[in-house]
Amino acid sequence: MKPINSIRMGGVDVLPLVEGGKGVAISTGITAGHWAASGGAGTISAVNADSYDDQGRAIPQVYRARTRRERHEELVQYAIAGGIAQARFAHDISGGRGRIHANLLWEMGAAERVITGVLEGAKGIIHGLTCGAGMPYRLSDIAAKFNVHYYPIVSSARAFNALWKRAFHKAAHLLGGVVYEDPWLAGGHNGLSNSEDPDKPEAPYQRVLALRKLMREFGLGETPIIMAGGVWWLDEWEDWIDNPELGPIAFQFGTRPLLTMESPIGNAWKRKLLTLKPGDVFLNRFSPTGFFSSAMNNRFIQNLRGRSDRQVAYTGEHVGEHTDEYGVGPRRRPVFLTPRDLQRVRKWEAAGFTEALRTPDSTLVFVTPEEGREILADQVACMGCLSQCKFSNWSQEGPEYTNGKKADPRSFCIQKTLQAVAHNGEDDEVMENNLVFSGHNGYRFAQDPFYGNGFIPTVRQLVDRILTGR
């Protein structure tokens, strides 16, 4: 394997190894601090991070307000306090080595307010901002206000071109790097465009080369590109290292840090990672953000698939083939189905899926009464964790604070499920019945001799192993 040399990033020389940010209490100050102490760039998540009481116990994020707008304000305060707490942990553990970055989703609720509050409360100890899941035009403005470097996450040269021309050129000196996140291989939310086929992955080299050529046009030939998604062993990327065609390259590891001693995920989650097989992580469209996302196949995902499969189109009146009347809801309000679809509905009802829920696309999905009650309760309990949410129809923009569409029961409350796996990861049932993110390379834990006999390394051991090769 080629020797791995330091790279200039964020104004200092660091190892070209970046910890990928994982939201909702997974990328903590502890993991980030140890990654930075090992010489790379550690990443805390500023997405609903945990804060702590005087005894060091995580404060449960309980929402007591009556309205969604009031609960949204509670969420913002939790997020700011948690981000500050994690930044301080990372700073203390790193001992001034490496870099500490904060990661946020641009589509998270009140993203600008949250990261501004975190940076104000953790002045001087966060060195960079990484941001994806949307088009973060305002990211450079926030970075300039606090004089920190920023690292936009993009999945194509086209996306970076739009960001640069609209906003980033005004703060070029603070652009620490550009994260290319492979939309077919990365975990979490993925930036597939409408022109890209989720079932036909493209090799990353040419896409990253196109990004570099564009960056050179903007005078950014020496600004690092950080390759994210699908990175496991660096010897598999030797043609990228010290490659003058690509210029300075760093590598982001999002999935591998999950399986370390410092990782906060529970033992059930860690055991699950060690048993994944190829294909157990795949792209889906169930996220309330509207983005594709990569998640582990489990009972939760299978249930969402089944929910969408039990779906028929309806009309409000007799139109064309929609001739058969069907009553929806407690008052049995009439809608019209095709005769074939009504036969399907009767079969679902016989199997216990008797609750019909309307979607924004003039379809009905069929669930059990228990599931119907849970969906409604989750929608009512919305706290506005996203800037806009398909599941609850929340929007953080007034005056109505709604996205103008019906709530979509084919999706789910992402805040609820991610909090559950983050804080109850010792429970196998929790892991089966909630969303569990992972990169598509997660199956390699079971194939890699490094993890033989269930071995779980420290962050330092993992970084050393990455640097020395197999």
C-alpha positions as CSV (number, residue, x, y, z in Angstrom):
1,M,0.0,0.0,0.0
2,K,1.2,3.5,-0.8
3,P,2.3,5.6,2.3
4,I,-0.4,7.9,3.5
5,N,0.9,11.4,4.0
6,S,-0.7,14.4,5.7
7,I,-2.8,16.8,3.6
8,R,-3.5,20.5,4.0
9,M,-7.1,20.8,5.1
10,G,-8.8,23.6,7.0
11,G,-5.5,25.5,7.3
12,V,-3.5,22.7,9.0
13,D,-1.8,19.5,8.1
14,V,-3.9,16.4,9.0
15,L,-4.1,12.8,7.9
16,P,-6.5,12.5,4.9
17,L,-8.9,10.4,7.1
18,V,-12.2,11.9,7.9
19,E,-14.9,10.5,10.3
20,G,-18.2,10.6,8.5
21,G,-21.0,12.3,10.4
22,K,-24.0,10.2,11.5
23,G,-26.9,12.0,13.0
24,V,-29.1,11.7,16.1
25,A,-26.6,10.8,18.9
26,I,-24.3,8.5,16.9
27,S,-21.3,10.7,15.9
28,T,-20.5,11.9,19.4
29,G,-17.8,14.1,20.8
30,I,-16.2,10.9,22.2
31,T,-15.8,9.3,18.8
32,A,-14.9,12.6,17.1
33,G,-12.3,13.4,19.8
34,H,-10.6,10.1,19.5
35,W,-10.5,10.3,15.7
36,A,-9.0,13.7,15.8
37,A,-6.5,12.6,18.5
38,S,-5.4,10.0,16.0
39,G,-4.4,12.7,13.6
40,G,-7.5,13.0,11.3
41,A,-10.7,15.0,11.2
42,G,-13.3,13.8,13.7
43,T,-17.0,14.7,13.2
44,I,-19.7,15.4,15.7
45,S,-23.3,15.3,14.7
46,A,-25.2,18.5,15.3
47,V,-28.5,16.7,14.5
48,N,-30.3,16.3,17.8
49,A,-27.2,15.5,19.8
50,D,-27.4,14.4,23.4
51,S,-26.8,16.9,26.2
52,Y,-26.2,15.9,29.8
53,D,-27.3,16.8,33.4
54,D,-24.9,17.6,36.3
55,Q,-24.4,13.9,36.9
56,G,-23.4,13.2,33.3
57,R,-26.6,11.5,32.4
58,A,-28.1,12.0,28.9
59,I,-31.1,14.2,29.1
60,P,-34.2,12.5,27.5
61,Q,-35.6,14.7,24.7
62,V,-39.2,14.8,25.9
63,Y,-41.6,17.2,24.3
64,R,-44.1,18.7,26.6
65,A,-45.6,21.6,24.6
66,R,-49.1,21.3,23.1
67,T,-48.5,22.6,19.6
68,R,-46.1,21.6,16.9
69,R,-44.6,25.1,16.7
70,E,-43.9,25.1,20.5
71,R,-42.4,21.6,20.3
72,H,-40.2,22.7,17.5
73,E,-38.8,25.4,19.8
74,E,-38.1,22.7,22.4
75,L,-36.3,20.7,19.7
76,V,-34.1,23.6,18.7
77,Q,-33.0,24.2,22.3
78,Y,-32.2,20.4,22.8
79,A,-30.2,20.4,19.6
80,I,-28.1,23.5,20.5
81,A,-27.4,22.2,24.0
82,G,-26.4,18.8,22.6
83,G,-24.2,20.2,19.9
84,I,-22.3,22.3,22.4
85,A,-21.9,19.4,24.8
86,Q,-20.5,17.1,22.1
87,A,-18.1,19.8,20.8
88,R,-16.7,20.2,24.2
89,F,-16.2,16.5,24.7
90,A,-14.4,16.3,21.3
91,H,-12.2,19.2,22.1
92,D,-11.1,17.8,25.5
93,I,-10.4,14.3,24.1
94,S,-8.5,15.5,21.0
95,G,-6.0,17.5,23.0
96,G,-5.7,20.0,20.2
97,R,-4.7,17.3,17.6
98,G,-6.4,16.9,14.3
99,R,-9.6,18.7,13.4
100,I,-13.1,18.8,14.9
101,H,-16.0,19.2,12.4
102,A,-19.7,19.5,13.0
103,N,-22.1,17.8,10.6
104,L,-25.6,18.9,9.9
105,L,-28.4,18.1,7.5
106,W,-29.6,21.2,5.6
107,E,-33.1,19.7,5.6
108,M,-33.2,19.3,9.4
109,G,-35.5,21.6,11.2
110,A,-34.1,25.1,11.9
111,A,-30.6,24.0,10.6
112,E,-29.3,27.6,10.5
113,R,-30.5,28.4,14.0
114,V,-29.1,25.2,15.5
115,I,-25.6,25.4,14.0
116,T,-25.5,29.2,14.8
117,G,-26.3,28.4,18.4
118,V,-23.8,25.6,18.6
119,L,-21.0,27.7,17.1
120,E,-21.8,30.6,19.5
121,G,-21.7,28.2,22.5
122,A,-18.6,26.4,21.4
123,K,-16.4,29.2,20.0
124,G,-13.0,28.2,18.8
125,I,-13.4,24.5,19.3
126,I,-15.2,23.6,16.1
127,H,-12.9,23.9,13.1
128,G,-15.2,23.0,10.2
129,L,-18.8,22.5,9.1
130,T,-19.9,19.6,6.9
131,C,-23.4,19.8,5.4
132,G,-25.5,17.7,3.0
133,A,-29.1,16.5,2.4
134,G,-30.1,19.5,0.5
135,M,-28.5,22.5,-1.2
136,P,-26.9,24.5,1.6
137,Y,-26.5,27.8,-0.1
138,R,-26.2,29.6,3.3
139,L,-23.5,27.4,4.6
140,S,-20.7,29.7,3.5
141,D,-22.4,32.7,5.1
142,I,-22.5,30.9,8.5
143,A,-18.9,29.8,8.1
144,A,-17.8,33.3,7.3
145,K,-19.7,34.7,10.3
146,F,-17.7,32.4,12.7
147,N,-14.5,32.2,10.6
148,V,-14.6,28.4,10.3
149,H,-14.0,26.3,7.3
150,Y,-16.9,24.6,5.5
151,Y,-17.2,21.3,3.6
152,P,-20.3,21.0,1.5
153,I,-21.4,17.4,0.7
154,V,-22.3,16.9,-3.0
155,S,-22.9,13.9,-5.2
156,S,-22.1,15.5,-8.5
157,A,-20.1,18.3,-10.2
158,R,-23.4,19.8,-11.2
159,A,-24.5,20.3,-7.6
160,F,-21.2,22.0,-6.6
161,N,-21.4,24.3,-9.7
162,A,-24.8,25.6,-8.5
163,L,-23.6,26.1,-4.9
164,W,-20.4,27.9,-6.0
165,K,-21.9,30.3,-8.5
166,R,-24.8,31.2,-6.2
167,A,-23.0,31.5,-2.9
168,F,-19.7,29.8,-2.2
169,H,-17.5,32.0,-4.4
170,K,-18.0,34.8,-1.9
171,A,-16.2,32.8,0.8
172,A,-13.7,30.9,-1.2
173,H,-10.9,31.3,1.3
174,L,-12.9,29.2,3.9
175,L,-13.8,26.3,1.6
176,G,-11.8,23.6,3.4
177,G,-12.8,20.8,1.0
178,V,-15.6,19.3,-0.9
179,V,-17.1,16.0,0.1
180,Y,-18.1,13.8,-2.8
181,E,-20.7,11.4,-1.3
182,D,-21.3,8.5,-3.6
183,P,-25.1,8.3,-4.0
184,W,-25.1,4.6,-4.5
185,L,-22.8,3.5,-1.7
186,A,-23.0,6.0,1.2
187,G,-25.1,5.5,4.2
188,G,-27.9,7.8,5.5
189,H,-29.6,10.1,3.0
190,N,-28.3,9.9,-0.6
191,G,-28.2,12.7,-3.2
192,L,-29.5,10.8,-6.3
193,S,-30.9,13.2,-8.9
194,N,-34.0,12.5,-11.0
195,S,-31.7,11.8,-14.0
196,E,-29.8,9.0,-12.1
197,D,-31.0,5.4,-11.8
198,P,-30.9,4.0,-8.3
199,D,-30.4,0.6,-9.8
200,K,-27.5,1.5,-12.0
201,P,-24.5,2.7,-10.0
202,E,-21.8,4.7,-11.7
203,A,-18.1,4.3,-10.8
204,P,-17.0,7.2,-8.7
205,Y,-13.7,8.0,-10.4
206,Q,-15.1,9.8,-13.5
207,R,-17.6,11.6,-11.3
208,V,-14.9,12.9,-9.0
209,L,-12.7,13.7,-11.9
210,A,-15.5,15.9,-13.3
211,L,-15.8,17.6,-10.0
212,R,-12.0,18.3,-9.9
213,K,-12.0,19.7,-13.4
214,L,-14.8,22.1,-12.4
215,M,-13.0,23.1,-9.2
216,R,-9.9,23.9,-11.2
217,E,-12.0,26.3,-13.3
218,F,-12.8,28.1,-10.1
219,G,-9.2,28.2,-8.9
220,L,-9.7,25.3,-6.4
221,G,-7.1,22.9,-7.8
222,E,-5.5,22.4,-4.3
223,T,-8.7,22.3,-2.3
224,P,-9.2,18.7,-1.2
225,I,-11.9,16.4,-2.4
226,I,-13.1,14.0,0.3
227,M,-14.3,10.7,-1.1
228,A,-17.2,9.4,0.9
229,G,-19.1,6.1,0.4
230,G,-17.7,2.7,-0.2
231,V,-14.3,3.3,1.4
232,W,-13.0,0.4,3.3
233,W,-9.3,-0.4,2.7
234,L,-7.1,2.3,1.2
235,D,-5.2,-0.1,-1.0
236,E,-8.4,-0.4,-3.0
237,W,-8.0,3.3,-3.8
238,E,-4.3,3.4,-4.6
239,D,-4.9,4.9,-8.0
240,W,-6.5,7.8,-6.3
241,I,-3.7,8.6,-3.9
242,D,-1.1,11.1,-5.1
243,N,-2.9,11.1,-8.5
244,P,-2.1,14.5,-10.2
245,E,-5.3,14.1,-12.3
246,L,-7.5,14.1,-9.2
247,G,-5.4,16.4,-7.0
248,P,-5.5,16.3,-3.2
249,I,-7.8,13.5,-2.0
250,A,-8.9,12.6,1.5
251,F,-11.1,9.6,2.5
252,Q,-14.2,9.6,4.7
253,F,-15.2,6.6,6.8
254,G,-18.8,6.6,8.0
255,T,-19.7,2.9,8.4
256,R,-16.4,1.5,9.9
257,P,-16.4,3.9,13.0
258,L,-19.8,2.4,14.0
259,L,-17.9,-0.7,15.1
260,T,-15.4,0.7,17.6
261,M,-15.2,0.5,21.4
262,E,-16.0,4.3,21.6
263,S,-19.0,4.1,19.3
264,P,-22.2,4.8,21.3
265,I,-24.4,2.3,19.5
266,G,-25.6,-0.7,21.5
267,N,-24.4,-4.2,21.4
268,A,-27.4,-5.5,19.4
269,W,-26.5,-3.0,16.7
270,K,-22.9,-4.0,16.7
271,R,-23.8,-7.7,16.5
272,K,-26.1,-6.9,13.6
273,L,-23.2,-5.2,11.7
274,L,-21.1,-8.3,12.1
275,T,-23.7,-10.5,10.4
276,L,-24.7,-8.3,7.5
277,K,-24.6,-9.9,4.0
278,P,-24.3,-8.3,0.6
279,G,-27.7,-6.7,-0.3
280,D,-28.7,-6.3,3.4
281,V,-28.3,-2.5,3.0
282,F,-30.2,-0.9,0.1
283,L,-31.7,2.3,-1.2
284,N,-35.3,3.1,-0.3
285,R,-37.7,6.1,-0.8
286,F,-39.5,5.9,2.5
287,S,-37.7,8.8,4.2
288,P,-39.9,11.8,5.2
289,T,-37.3,14.0,3.7
290,G,-38.1,12.8,0.2
291,F,-34.5,11.8,-0.4
292,F,-33.3,8.3,-1.1
293,S,-31.7,6.7,2.0
294,S,-29.6,3.6,2.7
295,A,-30.8,1.4,5.5
296,M,-30.5,-2.1,6.8
297,N,-33.1,-4.6,5.7
298,N,-35.2,-5.5,8.8
299,R,-38.8,-5.9,9.9
300,F,-39.3,-2.1,9.9
301,I,-38.3,-1.7,6.3
302,Q,-40.2,-4.8,5.3
303,N,-43.3,-3.3,6.9
304,L,-42.9,0.0,5.0
305,R,-42.6,-2.0,1.8
306,G,-45.7,-4.0,2.6
307,R,-47.6,-0.8,3.5
308,S,-46.8,0.7,0.1
309,D,-47.7,-2.5,-1.7
310,R,-51.1,-2.5,-0.1
311,Q,-52.1,0.6,-2.0
312,V,-54.8,1.4,-4.5
313,A,-55.8,4.6,-6.4
314,Y,-59.2,6.1,-5.7
315,T,-61.4,8.9,-7.1
316,G,-63.9,11.1,-5.3
317,E,-66.6,10.3,-7.8
318,H,-67.5,7.7,-10.4
319,V,-64.9,8.2,-13.1
320,G,-63.9,5.7,-15.9
321,E,-63.1,2.3,-14.4
322,H,-63.5,3.6,-10.8
323,T,-67.0,2.3,-10.5
324,D,-67.1,0.5,-7.2
325,E,-68.0,2.5,-4.1
326,Y,-65.9,2.0,-0.9
327,G,-66.3,3.7,2.5
328,V,-63.3,5.3,4.1
329,G,-62.8,6.2,7.8
330,P,-65.2,6.0,10.8
331,R,-68.0,7.8,8.8
332,R,-67.4,5.6,5.8
333,R,-67.1,8.5,3.4
334,P,-67.5,7.1,-0.2
335,V,-64.7,6.9,-2.7
336,F,-64.5,4.9,-5.9
337,L,-62.2,2.0,-6.8
338,T,-61.8,-0.2,-9.8
339,P,-63.5,-3.6,-9.4
340,R,-60.1,-5.3,-9.5
341,D,-58.7,-3.1,-6.8
342,L,-61.8,-3.6,-4.6
343,Q,-61.1,-7.4,-4.8
344,R,-57.6,-6.8,-3.6
345,V,-58.8,-4.6,-0.7
346,R,-61.2,-7.4,0.4
347,K,-58.2,-9.8,0.6
348,W,-56.2,-7.3,2.7
349,E,-59.1,-6.7,5.0
350,A,-59.5,-10.5,5.5
351,A,-55.8,-10.5,6.5
352,G,-56.4,-7.8,9.2
353,F,-55.4,-4.7,7.2
354,T,-58.8,-3.0,7.6
355,E,-57.7,0.6,8.1
356,A,-57.6,2.7,4.9
357,L,-55.4,5.8,5.1
358,R,-55.3,8.5,2.4
359,T,-52.1,9.6,0.8
360,P,-51.2,12.9,-1.0
361,D,-51.3,10.9,-4.3
362,S,-55.0,10.1,-4.2
363,T,-54.3,6.5,-3.1
364,L,-55.3,4.5,-0.1
365,V,-52.9,2.4,1.9
366,F,-54.2,-0.4,4.1
367,V,-52.8,-1.1,7.6
368,T,-54.0,-2.8,10.8
369,P,-56.0,-0.8,13.2
370,E,-53.1,-0.8,15.7
371,E,-50.7,0.5,13.1
372,G,-53.2,3.1,12.0
373,R,-53.5,4.4,15.5
374,E,-49.7,4.5,15.9
375,I,-49.3,6.4,12.6
376,L,-51.9,9.0,13.7
377,A,-50.3,9.4,17.1
378,D,-46.8,9.9,15.6
379,Q,-48.2,12.5,13.1
380,V,-49.9,14.4,16.0
381,A,-46.7,14.3,18.1
382,C,-44.6,15.9,15.4
383,M,-42.0,18.3,16.7
384,G,-40.7,19.7,13.4
385,C,-37.4,17.8,13.2
386,L,-37.2,18.5,9.4
387,S,-37.6,21.7,7.5
388,Q,-40.4,20.0,5.7
389,C,-41.8,16.6,6.4
390,K,-43.8,14.3,4.2
391,F,-45.0,12.2,7.1
392,S,-46.6,14.9,9.2
393,N,-46.9,17.7,6.5
394,W,-44.9,20.1,8.8
395,S,-43.0,23.0,7.3
396,Q,-40.9,25.4,9.4
397,E,-42.1,28.3,7.2
398,G,-45.0,30.4,8.4
399,P,-47.7,31.4,8.5
400,E,-49.4,28.0,8.2
401,Y,-46.3,25.8,9.1
402,T,-47.5,23.2,6.6
403,N,-46.1,22.0,3.3
404,G,-49.6,22.3,1.8
405,K,-50.0,18.6,1.2
406,K,-51.8,15.8,3.1
407,A,-49.6,13.9,5.6
408,D,-48.2,10.8,3.9
409,P,-48.7,7.5,5.9
410,R,-46.3,5.6,3.6
411,S,-43.5,7.3,5.4
412,F,-42.6,7.4,9.2
413,C,-41.5,9.6,12.1
414,I,-37.7,9.7,11.5
415,Q,-37.0,11.5,14.8
416,K,-38.8,8.8,16.8
417,T,-37.2,5.8,15.2
418,L,-33.6,7.2,15.2
419,Q,-33.9,8.2,18.8
420,A,-35.0,4.7,19.6
421,V,-32.0,2.9,17.9
422,A,-29.6,5.5,19.3
423,H,-30.6,5.0,22.9
424,N,-31.9,1.4,22.9
425,G,-29.4,-0.4,20.8
426,E,-29.0,-3.2,23.3
427,D,-32.4,-4.5,22.3
428,D,-32.7,-6.8,19.3
429,E,-36.4,-6.0,18.9
430,V,-35.6,-2.3,18.8
431,M,-33.1,-3.0,16.0
432,E,-35.7,-5.0,14.0
433,N,-38.6,-2.5,14.4
434,N,-36.8,0.8,13.7
435,L,-34.8,2.5,10.9
436,V,-31.1,1.5,11.1
437,F,-28.8,3.4,8.7
438,S,-25.6,1.9,7.3
439,G,-23.4,2.3,4.3
440,H,-23.6,-0.4,1.6
441,N,-20.2,-1.8,2.6
442,G,-21.6,-2.9,5.9
443,Y,-21.5,-6.5,4.8
444,R,-17.7,-6.3,4.8
445,F,-17.5,-6.5,8.6
446,A,-18.4,-10.2,8.3
447,Q,-15.8,-10.8,5.6
448,D,-12.9,-8.8,7.1
449,P,-10.5,-10.9,9.2
450,F,-9.7,-7.7,11.2
451,Y,-13.1,-8.3,12.9
452,G,-12.6,-12.1,13.4
453,N,-14.0,-13.7,16.5
454,G,-16.1,-10.6,17.1
455,F,-13.2,-8.3,17.6
456,I,-14.1,-4.6,18.0
457,P,-11.2,-2.2,17.8
458,T,-10.7,1.2,19.5
459,V,-10.8,4.2,17.2
460,R,-7.0,4.4,17.5
461,Q,-6.7,0.8,16.5
462,L,-9.0,1.3,13.5
463,V,-7.1,4.3,12.3
464,D,-3.7,2.5,12.7
465,R,-5.1,-0.4,10.7
466,I,-6.4,1.9,7.9
467,L,-2.9,3.5,7.7
468,T,-0.9,0.2,7.8
469,G,-3.2,-1.7,5.5
470,R,-4.4,-5.2,5.7
